[in-house]
Structures are given as C-alpha cells and as structure tokens.
Amino acid sequence: MTQPNPPFSRRHFIAGATTVGAGLAIASAVQAAKASPIVNPVVLQRADAQIFRHSDGYYYMTASVPEYDRLILRRSKTLGGFTTAEEVVVWKRPAAGQMGGYIWAPELHWFDGQWHLYFAAGNSDDKFHIRTYVLSCKEKNPLKGQWSLTGQVEMPWDSFNLDSTVFEHKGVRYLCWAQKEPGIATNSNLYLAPLVSPTKLGAKPVRLTVPTLDWEIIGYKVAEAPAFLVRNGRIFLTYSAAATDANYCLGMLTAKADADLMNPESWVKSQQPVFKTSAKNKVFGPGHNSFTVDEKGRDVLVYHGRDYEQVKSPLHDPNRHTRMQYFTYRADGTPDFGEPVANGLLK
C-alpha cells in the first residue's frame, strides 16, 4: 500500500522518506530549533511516549497520563518544543462500562487519509480487562478535529493485549502488539500480522518472541511496547521487558529488510538488554521507547524513565518522564543506544 506524502512515525522511520513540502517545512523549523533545545526530562509524568513526525512539518506526541483516564496530544515544530507545547485532551474514558478502566499507551498514526489513535483500555468493573481500541479523525490537525470510535481491534484471542503499533514495509501495512496467549505462562508476548483495516487483521498472526531470558522475566514475564526502526538493510524491533520498575529495559529483534517478516525464523533476538537502567546518570527503568529524527535528521530515541530507583507501586508511581537522546550505529550497522543520559541539556 502506497501513500502520498508518507508520514514519519514514532515507531517506524525509514531514512530518506520525505516530500518536497515536508522538506521545506522541516528546513524552516531548523532555525526555530535553536530556541527550543532538548532538555531532559522533556515532559514530566508522561510515560509510553510516542512521537510521530508528519509530512505537515509538525511532530505529534501522545503518551500515558498518571491518572490513566484520558488520551492527550501535543504538537511542535521541534522536539525541544514539546516541553512547553499545549496539551489537548482528545478523548476521555466513559464513566462506566467498556473502556471505563485503565487507559494505556496510545499511539498516533496516519494512513488511509486520516488519523488513527490506538490505545489499550480496561472496563470500569475490571480495570485490567485490557483490550485494544482505535479512534479516528479526518481533520488535518488532530488536536482540533473530531475523534470517533472506530472499534475494537480483532485480536486472535480475547485476552489481555496492548501496545499496538502500525508499521509499513514493502507495500504491506503490519500491526505489531503484545498479548497474553492462552496456554503460555507469560504476561505478554509479541505478535505480528498484516493489517487490512484499522481494526482487522489480514492473516493469522505469528508469534515473534516469548520472554524467557533472565532479564525479561524479573517481576513479570513481559515482552511489550514494540518499536520499529529501518536502517542499514535491516529492521530493528525494540521491545520492553520485565516489571515496570528499575528492572524495565529494552530488548531487540533483528531481521533483514528483504526477509519474510511473517516467518519467526527471520528474527534474531538480542541475548542481553540493548538499553537499561543507569544508576550513574540516575535514570531508572528506561523503556517503552519510540524512534524519530530531529530537525537535522539525526536519529533520536524517545523513552520514559524515573529519576529514582525505589518505588512502592510502579503502576501508581506517576514519575515516569518522557526523555530523549541521540544514538549511533556500530561498524556492523546495528544501533548503539548507549546508556540513558543524565538530566539536563541534550548534546
């Protein structure tokens, strides 16, 4: 599936994919960027942050809020500008019933000529009855448009699922998500399937990975929050693992760009975390990442983390802050995320 003026997604950015119009808008934004440096933490108490770079010259951000009761959006011409950007509530959970429970991990995507906001929601009588839903908006500016419920995503099992991301590669639009599969004793695994409509899968999903390594199963057996990066002839799929305390970290799957992505054998799993807590820099539990580029085209890792290690209840501790940092590539072409950088001006 091809799109005119392709967007630049939080979890999916392919080098070189720009349009003339977007290029001009981005070029003009470079000057503005001088007045909007990136300072960590970029946005306080915003977890699971996604940043989507659209062809209109704006970056768009969404994230989980500590109250888990609403969906928010910000937009900015620069990444540093998100610190002071206006935040707009585009949807609030109902007072009771379906979607009246915890609201988690939204993602904003543009395809088929409109915006789509994926999010996970529980019910008012069972907040952990987490399922995935989609809202849609046809207005060019999603902060001012009317959002309507498209529906619940048709997953393979009626079980706990969340963290859906949309990824396009070689004319195919995919959905990747985390789900608890019946018969497997984990909290969530990662799955992939082609997407034929915002809520409908086009084929039987494949299981990409199950958390089994020591660092993936601390506290909980978790693989969640997939994020795609296409570079150097390969597809890198990062994901978050372990409990959402200081043990939270990033793992990574890698496939060749010309491989059959629906074949689990195409994906190679990192045996160690690729990004984890830095006690030295006082960033704990870094995870639920996204990818974007800055105004100069440099790769940026977006993630959340806390400034302290000990928490009584990770779910109810509000201080997972949105953070950003640059990253580079090793000689073999794989990303080197380094360690979480300390608070302050990003250099």
PLY file of the C-alpha trace (Angstrom):
ply
format ascii 1.0
element vertex 347
property float x
property float y
property float z
element edge 346
property int vertex1
property int vertex2
end_header
0.00 0.00 0.00
1.50 3.31 -1.01
0.70 6.71 0.40
1.32 10.19 -0.98
3.38 12.30 1.38
4.26 9.40 3.72
4.36 10.24 7.44
7.24 9.78 9.81
6.14 7.55 12.63
7.20 7.28 16.23
7.86 3.57 15.92
8.70 3.45 12.27
11.07 5.80 10.46
12.68 4.96 7.12
15.66 7.07 6.11
15.18 9.38 3.17
11.37 9.27 3.10
10.47 12.96 2.77
8.48 15.13 0.43
9.41 18.49 -1.01
6.71 20.20 1.03
7.74 18.47 4.21
11.39 19.21 3.46
10.71 22.93 3.23
8.71 22.88 6.43
11.43 20.97 8.24
14.14 23.29 6.90
12.31 26.31 8.28
11.94 24.51 11.60
15.71 24.17 11.96
16.03 27.84 12.79
13.24 27.57 15.35
15.03 24.61 16.90
17.79 26.90 18.13
15.28 28.43 20.50
13.93 25.04 21.61
16.81 22.91 22.91
16.03 19.42 24.14
16.29 19.29 27.93
15.75 16.03 29.81
13.29 15.16 31.13
11.40 16.60 28.15
7.87 16.17 29.54
7.19 15.33 33.17
4.85 12.47 34.13
4.21 11.32 30.58
5.00 7.64 30.08
4.94 5.40 26.98
5.53 8.46 24.82
5.14 8.22 21.06
6.39 10.95 18.76
5.14 10.96 15.17
6.79 13.19 12.57
4.20 14.04 9.96
4.57 15.44 6.46
2.93 18.72 7.55
6.15 19.78 9.27
4.94 19.06 12.80
5.90 16.48 15.36
2.97 14.96 17.27
3.23 13.41 20.71
0.92 11.20 22.72
1.54 9.33 25.98
0.02 7.68 29.03
-1.01 10.02 31.85
-0.69 9.00 35.53
-4.47 9.01 36.01
-4.91 6.52 33.12
-8.21 8.21 32.27
-7.76 10.14 29.00
-5.92 10.47 25.69
-3.78 13.53 25.07
-1.92 15.06 22.12
0.73 17.74 21.74
2.34 19.09 18.60
5.50 21.06 17.99
7.75 22.13 15.12
10.72 20.99 17.22
11.41 18.14 19.62
12.52 20.50 22.36
9.29 22.41 21.95
7.26 19.58 23.48
8.29 20.74 26.94
6.08 23.81 26.65
3.67 22.71 23.90
-0.04 22.93 24.65
-1.56 19.60 25.64
-5.04 18.81 24.35
-7.37 16.12 25.69
-8.92 14.46 22.63
-10.85 11.72 24.47
-11.91 10.84 28.00
-12.92 7.40 29.19
-16.62 6.82 29.90
-17.81 6.93 33.50
-18.76 3.25 33.41
-18.73 0.15 31.23
-16.44 -0.80 28.38
-13.28 1.36 28.15
-14.08 2.78 31.60
-10.94 1.30 33.23
-7.23 1.92 32.80
-6.30 3.78 29.59
-2.78 2.91 28.49
-0.12 3.51 25.86
-1.75 5.41 22.97
-0.17 5.56 19.53
-0.95 8.05 16.75
-0.74 7.00 13.10
-1.75 8.49 9.76
-2.97 6.23 6.96
-5.88 5.93 4.52
-6.20 9.71 4.56
-6.94 10.11 8.27
-5.52 9.88 11.78
-5.84 6.75 13.88
-5.21 6.63 17.62
-4.61 3.14 19.00
-4.90 2.65 22.77
-5.48 -0.02 25.39
-8.43 0.19 27.77
-9.92 -1.79 30.61
-13.53 -1.89 31.77
-14.90 0.03 34.75
-15.69 -3.20 36.62
-12.35 -4.79 35.69
-9.61 -2.25 35.02
-7.22 -4.99 33.91
-9.59 -6.32 31.25
-7.23 -4.63 28.81
-8.12 -4.68 25.11
-7.08 -2.53 22.14
-9.30 0.10 20.50
-8.98 2.67 17.73
-10.23 6.24 17.45
-10.16 8.04 14.08
-10.11 11.67 12.95
-10.28 13.14 9.43
-9.13 16.67 10.25
-5.64 17.72 9.24
-4.92 18.97 12.77
-5.75 16.09 15.13
-5.64 18.39 18.15
-8.67 20.27 16.86
-10.53 17.54 14.98
-13.48 15.41 15.96
-12.50 11.93 17.11
-14.83 8.95 16.81
-14.53 5.35 17.93
-13.68 3.09 15.00
-13.87 -0.05 17.13
-12.01 -2.75 18.98
-9.09 -4.42 17.23
-9.92 -8.03 16.32
-7.15 -9.93 18.10
-6.64 -13.71 17.79
-7.71 -14.34 21.40
-9.99 -12.49 23.78
-7.19 -11.93 26.27
-5.04 -9.16 27.73
-3.48 -7.16 24.87
-1.93 -3.73 24.45
0.82 -1.61 22.84
-0.28 -1.92 19.22
1.93 -0.19 16.67
1.47 0.20 12.91
4.40 -0.40 10.58
4.57 -0.29 6.76
7.18 -2.16 4.77
7.32 -3.01 1.07
3.71 -2.12 0.45
2.32 -4.06 3.40
0.87 -2.46 6.50
1.50 -4.52 9.65
0.21 -4.43 13.18
2.56 -5.48 15.97
1.37 -5.81 19.57
1.75 -7.51 22.95
-0.72 -10.14 24.15
-1.17 -12.87 26.72
-1.64 -16.06 24.71
-3.72 -18.80 26.30
-1.58 -21.80 27.17
1.68 -19.84 27.53
2.69 -18.91 31.08
3.82 -15.35 30.38
2.24 -11.94 30.89
2.69 -10.95 27.24
4.48 -11.97 24.05
4.93 -10.08 20.77
2.82 -10.79 17.67
2.77 -9.56 14.07
0.12 -9.63 11.34
-0.79 -7.66 8.20
-3.47 -5.05 8.79
-6.27 -4.69 6.21
-8.31 -2.06 8.07
-7.70 -0.10 11.28
-9.28 -2.91 13.32
-8.99 -6.05 11.18
-6.02 -8.40 10.67
-5.42 -9.79 7.20
-3.84 -13.10 8.17
-3.19 -15.38 11.12
-0.66 -13.66 13.42
2.81 -15.00 14.07
4.44 -15.03 17.49
7.75 -13.17 17.25
9.11 -13.65 20.74
8.32 -15.01 24.20
10.10 -13.62 27.29
12.39 -16.35 28.59
15.76 -14.70 29.29
16.68 -13.79 32.86
16.37 -10.03 32.31
12.98 -10.38 30.56
11.23 -12.11 33.45
12.17 -10.06 36.52
8.94 -9.42 38.40
6.80 -10.30 35.39
7.38 -12.25 32.18
6.97 -9.41 29.73
7.64 -8.55 26.10
5.68 -5.42 25.17
5.84 -1.99 23.50
7.30 -2.92 20.09
9.03 -0.17 18.10
10.37 -0.44 14.55
13.48 1.13 13.06
14.62 0.52 9.47
18.31 1.16 8.87
21.29 -0.34 7.07
19.34 -3.03 5.23
17.73 -4.36 8.39
14.63 -3.98 10.52
15.27 -3.49 14.21
12.34 -4.15 16.53
12.93 -2.98 20.08
10.62 -4.01 22.89
10.32 -3.55 26.64
10.84 -6.35 29.15
10.44 -7.16 32.88
8.42 -5.31 35.52
7.95 -1.55 35.10
10.30 -0.68 37.95
14.08 -0.18 37.75
14.35 -3.57 36.00
12.41 -2.34 32.95
14.68 -2.37 29.91
14.83 -2.75 26.13
15.48 -5.90 24.13
15.71 -6.09 20.35
14.79 -8.37 17.46
16.55 -8.00 14.10
15.53 -9.11 10.61
16.93 -8.47 7.14
14.89 -5.87 5.28
14.18 -8.31 2.44
13.22 -11.20 4.74
9.77 -12.71 5.18
8.69 -10.80 8.26
5.87 -13.25 8.92
8.40 -16.04 9.42
9.54 -16.05 13.07
12.82 -17.59 11.93
13.63 -14.30 10.16
14.05 -12.55 13.51
17.16 -12.82 15.71
16.83 -11.91 19.38
19.40 -9.99 21.41
20.62 -12.06 24.33
21.27 -9.01 26.51
19.33 -5.78 27.03
20.19 -3.08 24.50
19.18 -0.26 26.89
18.83 -0.43 30.67
18.99 1.48 33.96
21.90 3.84 34.52
22.46 4.34 38.24
25.38 6.64 37.41
23.13 9.01 35.44
20.13 8.48 37.74
17.74 7.16 35.10
15.87 4.05 36.23
13.65 1.67 34.29
14.09 3.14 30.80
11.60 1.66 28.36
8.53 1.84 26.16
10.52 3.61 23.51
9.83 5.17 20.15
12.02 6.42 17.31
12.12 9.70 15.45
14.66 12.10 13.94
15.43 15.64 15.00
15.19 18.70 12.77
18.62 17.93 11.33
17.80 14.30 10.57
19.68 12.77 13.48
18.23 9.61 14.99
16.53 10.09 18.34
15.47 7.51 20.92
12.34 8.54 22.84
11.57 6.66 26.07
10.41 7.09 29.65
12.33 6.68 32.87
12.30 7.61 36.53
14.85 9.73 38.40
14.94 7.37 41.38
15.16 3.62 41.89
12.78 2.64 44.69
9.03 2.69 44.08
6.24 1.19 46.18
3.90 0.53 43.27
5.18 1.02 39.72
1.64 1.28 38.37
0.73 4.12 40.71
4.04 5.97 40.80
3.45 8.95 38.47
7.04 9.94 37.77
7.85 8.17 34.54
9.05 11.11 32.46
9.43 11.43 28.69
13.10 11.54 27.74
15.12 11.76 24.52
18.66 11.08 23.38
20.67 10.62 20.22
22.12 7.28 19.21
24.62 6.00 16.67
25.47 2.78 14.85
28.22 0.24 15.28
30.52 -0.86 12.48
28.19 -3.79 11.75
25.24 -1.42 11.23
23.37 -2.22 14.45
22.13 0.64 16.66
24.15 1.58 19.72
21.79 3.24 22.19
24.46 3.68 24.85
23.10 4.32 28.33
20.41 6.75 29.48
21.83 10.26 29.64
21.59 12.38 32.78
19.06 15.17 33.23
19.86 18.44 31.55
20.58 19.85 28.11
20.89 17.14 25.46
24.10 17.48 23.48
0 1
1 2
2 3
3 4
4 5
5 6
6 7
7 8
8 9
9 10
10 11
11 12
12 13
13 14
14 15
15 16
16 17
17 18
18 19
19 20
20 21
21 22
22 23
23 24
24 25
25 26
26 27
27 28
28 29
29 30
30 31
31 32
32 33
33 34
34 35
35 36
36 37
37 38
38 39
39 40
40 41
41 42
42 43
43 44
44 45
45 46
46 47
47 48
48 49
49 50
50 51
51 52
52 53
53 54
54 55
55 56
56 57
57 58
58 59
59 60
60 61
61 62
62 63
63 64
64 65
65 66
66 67
67 68
68 69
69 70
70 71
71 72
72 73
73 74
74 75
75 76
76 77
77 78
78 79
79 80
80 81
81 82
82 83
83 84
84 85
85 86
86 87
87 88
88 89
89 90
90 91
91 92
92 93
93 94
94 95
95 96
96 97
97 98
98 99
99 100
100 101
101 102
102 103
103 104
104 105
105 106
106 107
107 108
108 109
109 110
110 111
111 112
112 113
113 114
114 115
115 116
116 117
117 118
118 119
119 120
120 121
121 122
122 123
123 124
124 125
125 126
126 127
127 128
128 129
129 130
130 131
131 132
132 133
133 134
134 135
135 136
136 137
137 138
138 139
139 140
140 141
141 142
142 143
143 144
144 145
145 146
146 147
147 148
148 149
149 150
150 151
151 152
152 153
153 154
154 155
155 156
156 157
157 158
158 159
159 160
160 161
161 162
162 163
163 164
164 165
165 166
166 167
167 168
168 169
169 170
170 171
171 172
172 173
173 174
174 175
175 176
176 177
177 178
178 179
179 180
180 181
181 182
182 183
183 184
184 185
185 186
186 187
187 188
188 189
189 190
190 191
191 192
192 193
193 194
194 195
195 196
196 197
197 198
198 199
199 200
200 201
201 202
202 203
203 204
204 205
205 206
206 207
207 208
208 209
209 210
210 211
211 212
212 213
213 214
214 215
215 216
216 217
217 218
218 219
219 220
220 221
221 222
222 223
223 224
224 225
225 226
226 227
227 228
228 229
229 230
230 231
231 232
232 233
233 234
234 235
235 236
236 237
237 238
238 239
239 240
240 241
241 242
242 243
243 244
244 245
245 246
246 247
247 248
248 249
249 250
250 251
251 252
252 253
253 254
254 255
255 256
256 257
257 258
258 259
259 260
260 261
261 262
262 263
263 264
264 265
265 266
266 267
267 268
268 269
269 270
270 271
271 272
272 273
273 274
274 275
275 276
276 277
277 278
278 279
279 280
280 281
281 282
282 283
283 284
284 285
285 286
286 287
287 288
288 289
289 290
290 291
291 292
292 293
293 294
294 295
295 296
296 297
297 298
298 299
299 300
300 301
301 302
302 303
303 304
304 305
305 306
306 307
307 308
308 309
309 310
310 311
311 312
312 313
313 314
314 315
315 316
316 317
317 318
318 319
319 320
320 321
321 322
322 323
323 324
324 325
325 326
326 327
327 328
328 329
329 330
330 331
331 332
332 333
333 334
334 335
335 336
336 337
337 338
338 339
339 340
340 341
341 342
342 343
343 344
344 345
345 346
